[in-house]
């Protein structure tokens, strides 16, 4: 009887850890929506606020991707599969990073045209 109760407690704890791991994995989606709205509100002109928001949108996913192991450390268990939550967490943060790079391109801060490299070319003879 004691073993059945302890097994139920362990199963309940494993289910709780799995549920919390999925909640943590979905958290970057809220940040993605907020950053997208803030970037839209900042406009497409280059000024201090838009550059600050853009670099914040780039920095947050990078720092989150560096700490994936630490984020999911409390939910580690033999009965809990963390591969799915980790992949979702990584995918959402990569989406946030892509949003930041898109905003850099919108602001014209990425060298995407040949004219951006003219200063590094040797003069025509």
VENCOR-V575840 format. One record per residue. N is the residue number from 1. SS is DSSP state (h for helix, s for strand, l for the rest). D_FIRST is the distance of its C-alpha to the first C-alpha in Angstrom with 1 decimal. Layout:
n->N ss->SS d_first->D_FIRST
n->N ss->SS d_first->D_FIRST
//
This chain:
n->1 ss->l d_first->0.0
n->2 ss->h d_first->3.8
n->3 ss->h d_first->5.5
n->4 ss->h d_first->5.2
n->5 ss->h d_first->6.4
n->6 ss->h d_first->8.7
n->7 ss->h d_first->9.9
n->8 ss->h d_first->10.8
n->9 ss->h d_first->12.6
n->10 ss->h d_first->14.4
n->11 ss->h d_first->15.4
n->12 ss->h d_first->16.6
n->13 ss->h d_first->18.5
n->14 ss->h d_first->20.0
n->15 ss->h d_first->21.1
n->16 ss->h d_first->22.6
n->17 ss->h d_first->24.4
n->18 ss->h d_first->25.8
n->19 ss->h d_first->27.0
n->20 ss->h d_first->28.7
n->21 ss->h d_first->30.2
n->22 ss->h d_first->31.8
n->23 ss->h d_first->33.1
n->24 ss->h d_first->34.7
n->25 ss->h d_first->36.2
n->26 ss->h d_first->37.8
n->27 ss->h d_first->39.3
n->28 ss->h d_first->42.5
n->29 ss->h d_first->43.4
n->30 ss->h d_first->44.1
n->31 ss->h d_first->46.2
n->32 ss->h d_first->48.0
n->33 ss->h d_first->49.1
n->34 ss->h d_first->50.1
n->35 ss->h d_first->52.1
n->36 ss->h d_first->53.8
n->37 ss->h d_first->54.9
n->38 ss->h d_first->56.2
n->39 ss->h d_first->58.1
n->40 ss->h d_first->59.6
n->41 ss->h d_first->60.6
n->42 ss->h d_first->62.2
n->43 ss->l d_first->64.6
n->44 ss->l d_first->66.3
n->45 ss->l d_first->68.8
n->46 ss->l d_first->68.4
n->47 ss->l d_first->68.0
n->48 ss->h d_first->65.8
n->49 ss->h d_first->63.1
n->50 ss->h d_first->62.7
n->51 ss->h d_first->62.6
n->52 ss->h d_first->60.1
n->53 ss->h d_first->57.7
n->54 ss->h d_first->58.2
n->55 ss->h d_first->57.4
n->56 ss->h d_first->54.4
n->57 ss->h d_first->53.2
n->58 ss->h d_first->53.8
n->59 ss->h d_first->52.3
n->60 ss->h d_first->48.9
n->61 ss->h d_first->47.8
n->62 ss->h d_first->49.0
n->63 ss->h d_first->47.2
n->64 ss->h d_first->44.0
n->65 ss->h d_first->44.3
n->66 ss->h d_first->44.8
n->67 ss->l d_first->41.5
n->68 ss->h d_first->39.1
n->69 ss->h d_first->36.9
n->70 ss->h d_first->36.7
n->71 ss->h d_first->35.9
n->72 ss->l d_first->32.8
n->73 ss->h d_first->31.7
n->74 ss->h d_first->29.1
n->75 ss->h d_first->27.4
n->76 ss->l d_first->27.1
n->77 ss->l d_first->23.8
n->78 ss->l d_first->23.0
n->79 ss->l d_first->21.5
n->80 ss->l d_first->24.4
n->81 ss->l d_first->27.8
n->82 ss->l d_first->30.5
n->83 ss->h d_first->33.5
n->84 ss->h d_first->34.0
n->85 ss->h d_first->34.0
n->86 ss->h d_first->36.2
n->87 ss->h d_first->38.6
n->88 ss->h d_first->38.9
n->89 ss->h d_first->39.5
n->90 ss->h d_first->42.1
n->91 ss->h d_first->43.8
n->92 ss->h d_first->44.1
n->93 ss->h d_first->45.5
n->94 ss->h d_first->48.0
n->95 ss->h d_first->49.0
n->96 ss->h d_first->49.7
n->97 ss->h d_first->51.7
n->98 ss->h d_first->53.6
n->99 ss->h d_first->54.3
n->100 ss->h d_first->55.8
n->101 ss->h d_first->57.9
n->102 ss->h d_first->59.1
n->103 ss->h d_first->60.2
n->104 ss->h d_first->62.0
n->105 ss->h d_first->63.9
n->106 ss->h d_first->64.6
n->107 ss->h d_first->66.1
n->108 ss->l d_first->68.2
n->109 ss->l d_first->66.8
n->110 ss->l d_first->65.9
n->111 ss->l d_first->68.8
n->112 ss->l d_first->68.6
n->113 ss->l d_first->72.3
n->114 ss->h d_first->75.1
n->115 ss->h d_first->76.9
n->116 ss->h d_first->74.2
n->117 ss->h d_first->75.2
n->118 ss->h d_first->79.0
n->119 ss->h d_first->79.3
n->120 ss->h d_first->77.9
n->121 ss->l d_first->80.4
n->122 ss->l d_first->83.7
n->123 ss->l d_first->86.7
n->124 ss->l d_first->88.6
n->125 ss->l d_first->91.7
//
